[in-house]
Amino acid sequence: MELLYSRQAAKALRSMQPKAAAAVMAALERIAADPFARHGNVERLKGEKDAFRLRHGDWRVPYRLDRRTATMQVAAVKTRGEVYKR
């Protein structure tokens, strides 16, 4: 699957510590390679179809799978306290 980052997610990754950003991106690439397999630290988001979140340390990465276009769209990269606020 093609991995797409929103503008907000790309900006957050650039502002993170380089090691943490590299680890998050590596985890996302592993998921994109086989998105429907079981991955550690990934949970389905309730109330939304094909929406998941990756947990990496204090960071949360919500993403959506689009089966029709074969893309994985990363919405944001935020800390635990920020990501679930509306």
ZADO-1210 file (C-alpha; in nm, 4 decimals, padded with zeros to 6 digits):
<atoms>
<atom x="00.0000" y="00.0000" z="00.0000" code="MET" pos="1"/>
<atom x="00.1115" y="00.3526" z="-00.0715" code="GLU" pos="2"/>
<atom x="00.1836" y="00.5548" z="00.2417" code="LEU" pos="3"/>
<atom x="00.0574" y="00.9161" z="00.2379" code="LEU" pos="4"/>
<atom x="00.1221" y="01.1742" z="00.5100" code="TYR" pos="5"/>
<atom x="-00.1045" y="01.4714" z="00.5745" code="SER" pos="6"/>
<atom x="00.0627" y="01.8112" z="00.5928" code="ARG" pos="7"/>
<atom x="00.0113" y="01.8110" z="00.9712" code="GLN" pos="8"/>
<atom x="00.1684" y="01.4651" z="01.0095" code="ALA" pos="9"/>
<atom x="00.4710" y="01.5557" z="00.7966" code="ALA" pos="10"/>
<atom x="00.5255" y="01.8751" z="00.9960" code="LYS" pos="11"/>
<atom x="00.5033" y="01.6869" z="01.3260" code="ALA" pos="12"/>
<atom x="00.7555" y="01.4267" z="01.2087" code="LEU" pos="13"/>
<atom x="01.0010" y="01.7018" z="01.1084" code="ARG" pos="14"/>
<atom x="00.9714" y="01.8624" z="01.4523" code="SER" pos="15"/>
<atom x="01.0208" y="01.5367" z="01.6468" code="MET" pos="16"/>
<atom x="01.3525" y="01.4036" z="01.7705" code="GLN" pos="17"/>
<atom x="01.5191" y="01.2336" z="01.4700" code="PRO" pos="18"/>
<atom x="01.5375" y="00.8898" z="01.6339" code="LYS" pos="19"/>
<atom x="01.1706" y="00.8971" z="01.7359" code="ALA" pos="20"/>
<atom x="01.0601" y="01.0195" z="01.3935" code="ALA" pos="21"/>
<atom x="01.2615" y="00.7463" z="01.2208" code="ALA" pos="22"/>
<atom x="01.1106" y="00.4810" z="01.4488" code="ALA" pos="23"/>
<atom x="00.7551" y="00.6022" z="01.3841" code="VAL" pos="24"/>
<atom x="00.8113" y="00.6134" z="01.0078" code="MET" pos="25"/>
<atom x="00.9670" y="00.2653" z="01.0116" code="ALA" pos="26"/>
<atom x="00.6660" y="00.1285" z="01.2008" code="ALA" pos="27"/>
<atom x="00.4285" y="00.2928" z="00.9521" code="LEU" pos="28"/>
<atom x="00.6214" y="00.1447" z="00.6594" code="GLU" pos="29"/>
<atom x="00.5987" y="-00.2041" z="00.8143" code="ARG" pos="30"/>
<atom x="00.2239" y="-00.1596" z="00.8543" code="ILE" pos="31"/>
<atom x="00.1826" y="-00.0296" z="00.4982" code="ALA" pos="32"/>
<atom x="00.3661" y="-00.3362" z="00.3646" code="ALA" pos="33"/>
<atom x="00.0944" y="-00.5633" z="00.5112" code="ASP" pos="34"/>
<atom x="-00.1853" y="-00.3468" z="00.6558" code="PRO" pos="35"/>
<atom x="-00.4314" y="-00.6274" z="00.7306" code="PHE" pos="36"/>
<atom x="-00.1911" y="-00.8420" z="00.9336" code="ALA" pos="37"/>
<atom x="-00.1796" y="-00.8159" z="01.3116" code="ARG" pos="38"/>
<atom x="00.0685" y="-00.5539" z="01.4249" code="HIS" pos="39"/>
<atom x="00.1711" y="-00.4793" z="01.7808" code="GLY" pos="40"/>
<atom x="00.0591" y="-00.1431" z="01.9180" code="ASN" pos="41"/>
<atom x="-00.2091" y="-00.0975" z="01.6514" code="VAL" pos="42"/>
<atom x="-00.5774" y="-00.0764" z="01.7398" code="GLU" pos="43"/>
<atom x="-00.8905" y="-00.0136" z="01.5375" code="ARG" pos="44"/>
<atom x="-01.0590" y="00.3195" z="01.6124" code="LEU" pos="45"/>
<atom x="-01.4181" y="00.2766" z="01.7202" code="LYS" pos="46"/>
<atom x="-01.6950" y="00.4369" z="01.5193" code="GLY" pos="47"/>
<atom x="-01.4945" y="00.4717" z="01.1981" code="GLU" pos="48"/>
<atom x="-01.4462" y="00.2277" z="00.9139" code="LYS" pos="49"/>
<atom x="-01.0878" y="00.1274" z="00.8309" code="ASP" pos="50"/>
<atom x="-00.9440" y="00.3742" z="01.0847" code="ALA" pos="51"/>
<atom x="-00.6618" y="00.2675" z="01.3142" code="PHE" pos="52"/>
<atom x="-00.4020" y="00.4158" z="01.5444" code="ARG" pos="53"/>
<atom x="-00.0407" y="00.3261" z="01.6019" code="LEU" pos="54"/>
<atom x="00.1036" y="00.3732" z="01.9492" code="ARG" pos="55"/>
<atom x="00.4758" y="00.4351" z="01.9696" code="HIS" pos="56"/>
<atom x="00.5874" y="00.5430" z="02.3166" code="GLY" pos="57"/>
<atom x="00.4106" y="00.8700" z="02.3975" code="ASP" pos="58"/>
<atom x="00.3173" y="00.9231" z="02.0329" code="TRP" pos="59"/>
<atom x="-00.0132" y="00.8312" z="01.8689" code="ARG" pos="60"/>
<atom x="-00.0553" y="00.8092" z="01.4935" code="VAL" pos="61"/>
<atom x="-00.4123" y="00.7817" z="01.3622" code="PRO" pos="62"/>
<atom x="-00.4382" y="00.6545" z="01.0061" code="TYR" pos="63"/>
<atom x="-00.6996" y="00.5347" z="00.7618" code="ARG" pos="64"/>
<atom x="-00.6802" y="00.2568" z="00.5033" code="LEU" pos="65"/>
<atom x="-00.8448" y="00.3172" z="00.1683" code="ASP" pos="66"/>
<atom x="-00.8934" y="-00.0208" z="00.0060" code="ARG" pos="67"/>
<atom x="-01.0249" y="00.1277" z="-00.3181" code="ARG" pos="68"/>
<atom x="-00.7123" y="00.3340" z="-00.3913" code="THR" pos="69"/>
<atom x="-00.4717" y="00.1081" z="-00.1965" code="ALA" pos="70"/>
<atom x="-00.3449" y="00.3935" z="00.0192" code="THR" pos="71"/>
<atom x="-00.2699" y="00.4365" z="00.3870" code="MET" pos="72"/>
<atom x="-00.3362" y="00.7960" z="00.4895" code="GLN" pos="73"/>
<atom x="-00.1612" y="00.9168" z="00.8059" code="VAL" pos="74"/>
<atom x="-00.3744" y="01.1906" z="00.9597" code="ALA" pos="75"/>
<atom x="-00.1515" y="01.3188" z="01.2404" code="ALA" pos="76"/>
<atom x="00.1383" y="01.2428" z="01.4724" code="VAL" pos="77"/>
<atom x="00.0647" y="01.3739" z="01.8196" code="LYS" pos="78"/>
<atom x="00.1250" y="01.2958" z="02.1828" code="THR" pos="79"/>
<atom x="-00.1287" y="01.0942" z="02.3752" code="ARG" pos="80"/>
<atom x="-00.2757" y="01.4002" z="02.5440" code="GLY" pos="81"/>
<atom x="-00.3273" y="01.5878" z="02.2180" code="GLU" pos="82"/>
<atom x="-00.4475" y="01.3284" z="01.9702" code="VAL" pos="83"/>
<atom x="-00.7848" y="01.2445" z="02.1234" code="TYR" pos="84"/>
<atom x="-00.8969" y="01.6029" z="02.1851" code="LYS" pos="85"/>
<atom x="-01.1672" y="01.7372" z="01.9565" code="ARG" pos="86"/>
</atoms>
